[in-house]
């Protein structure tokens, strides 16, 4: 679901899109990602896509495959019949978001700081950074923080916290959907 908000002092309205892509198949998640990136842009304002993408982003380490549950190995790796034992994350869903010119907040902060902890897994079982936040280009200058929080044994995911300084964003004209 999405909501477009406009707060006092904001340079323009911002659309927020909460996502939860299908976890059982990267091939099924790719068209979802394609659809959702367009839903983020449809209102015509800068936007933030965030939530449980359930698949690997374009940037980040491979997990320790000995610790990944079998169902995640089956649903989140590249399917290559010529290399059945070669386990590599299928980054197709992350590639869709990247190609739609969205910025992976954690990867952006990693590029700025070199802090590898920013790319740490958010899935408690499986070691994959499945919880993600992506922004449109207008909001990239506002990205000032990203951190993975403790899950406190309440959920099977580490929540993420993204900090934006909206004072760093120039006013944006509404972009009609076409």
N, C-alpha and C positions, 0 to 999 in steps of 0.2 A: 504494500500500500504506500501511497505517497501523500505528502502534504507540502504546500507551499506556504512559507511563513515570511512575515516582514516585521522585524522588531525595530524599536527606536534606535536610531543611529546606524542602522544597517544601510549599506550602499544601494541595495536593491532587495527584492524578495529572493528567497532561496528555497529551492525544492529539495526535500529530503525523501528518499525512497528506501524503505526497509525491505530487505530481500531475504529469501530463504530458498536457494536453488535445490533441486532434487539431488539427494545425496547418493543415489544408487547407480548413477551412470553419468560420466562426463559427457558422453555423446548426447544424452537427454538434457543436460544442463546448458550446453552451448546454445541451443535455440532460446532457452529461457534468458540467458545473458544477453542475447541479441535483442530480444523483445524488451527487457528491462532497461537497457541503456537508452532505448528510444523513449520509453516512458519517463525516464529522468529528464530528457530534453524537451519533451512535448510541451510543458507549460511555458517554455521560453525564457527561463531564468537560470542563473547558476545553480548547480546542484551537488548533492552529496548522496551517493549510493552506499549503503552500509548494511551489514548483517552477515548471516551465515551463508557464504557463497558455496560452501561445502566442497570446494575443489581448490586446487593450488593456484595461487597467483602466478604471474609471469616470472617474478623475482623471488628467490628464496632457496634455501638449501633443500636437498633431498632428505627425507626422514631416515631414521634407522629402521630399515625394513623388517628386522627381527622383532621390532616392537609394535608394528602396525597390525591391527586386527585383519584377519583374512578377508572379511567382507569389504574393508577399505582398500586392500590390495586389488581385489577384483574390480572395484568400481572407480578407482582413482589413478590407475596406471595406464600407460600407453599399451594398446592392444596390438601386438606385432607377432603374428604366427611364426615368423622366421626367427624370433628371439623370445621364446616363451619364458625364459628364466631371467631376462633382462628387465629388472624392475626400475621404472622411471616414472615420475609423476606426469600425468597428462595435464598439461598447462593450457589446454584449449579454451576453457572458460575464462581464464585470466587473459589470454591473448585477445579474446573478443572485447573485453573491457579496455584493454590497452589500445586496440585498433580503433575503438570508438573515441579515442583521444581523452580518456579519463586517466587520472593520475592516482596510482596506488599510494595512499598516504604513508604507510609503513615503509615502502621502498623509497619514497621521496625523502623521508627523514633519514633513512639509512644512507642515501647518497650524500646528504648534507653533513652527517655526523660520523659515518663509518661504524656506528654502533650496531654490531651484529645481533644484539638482543632485540632490536626492533623487528627482526625477521623471525623471531621465535614462534614456535607453533602455538596456535590457540586451541586446537583440539586436544583435550586431555589425553585421550587414547588415540595414538596414531601419529603424533608428531608432525602434523601438517597445519600451516597457517590458513585455516578455512574461514575464519572470521576476518572480514576485510572492510575497509572504507576506501572509496574512490571518489574523487572530486572532478568537477569540470575545470577547465583551464583557468577560468576567472578566479577561482578560489585557491589556486595553488599558492599565491603570495601570502594567503592568510594562514597556511598550515604552520603552526608553531610547536605542536606537540603531538606525540603518539605514544601510548604505552599499553602494554598488556597487563591486565589486573589479575589478582588472585581469584580463582574460581570458588574458593572457600568451601569446597565440597558440596556446593549447592547445584552445580550444573556440570555438564561434561565439556564445557567450553570456558576458556579464559575470556572474560569480557575485554573489550578494547575501549580506550578513551582517546578521543581525538580532540585537540585543542585548536581552535581557529581564532585569529585576531582579525575580525571583520573590518577594523580600521585600516588594515593594509590593502583592502580591496577598493578599487576605483568603482564609481557608479557604472552600472551596466544597463544598456538599452535592452528592452524586451525584444526577443527574437521570435517572430511568428513561426509557428510550425508549418513546415511545407514538405 
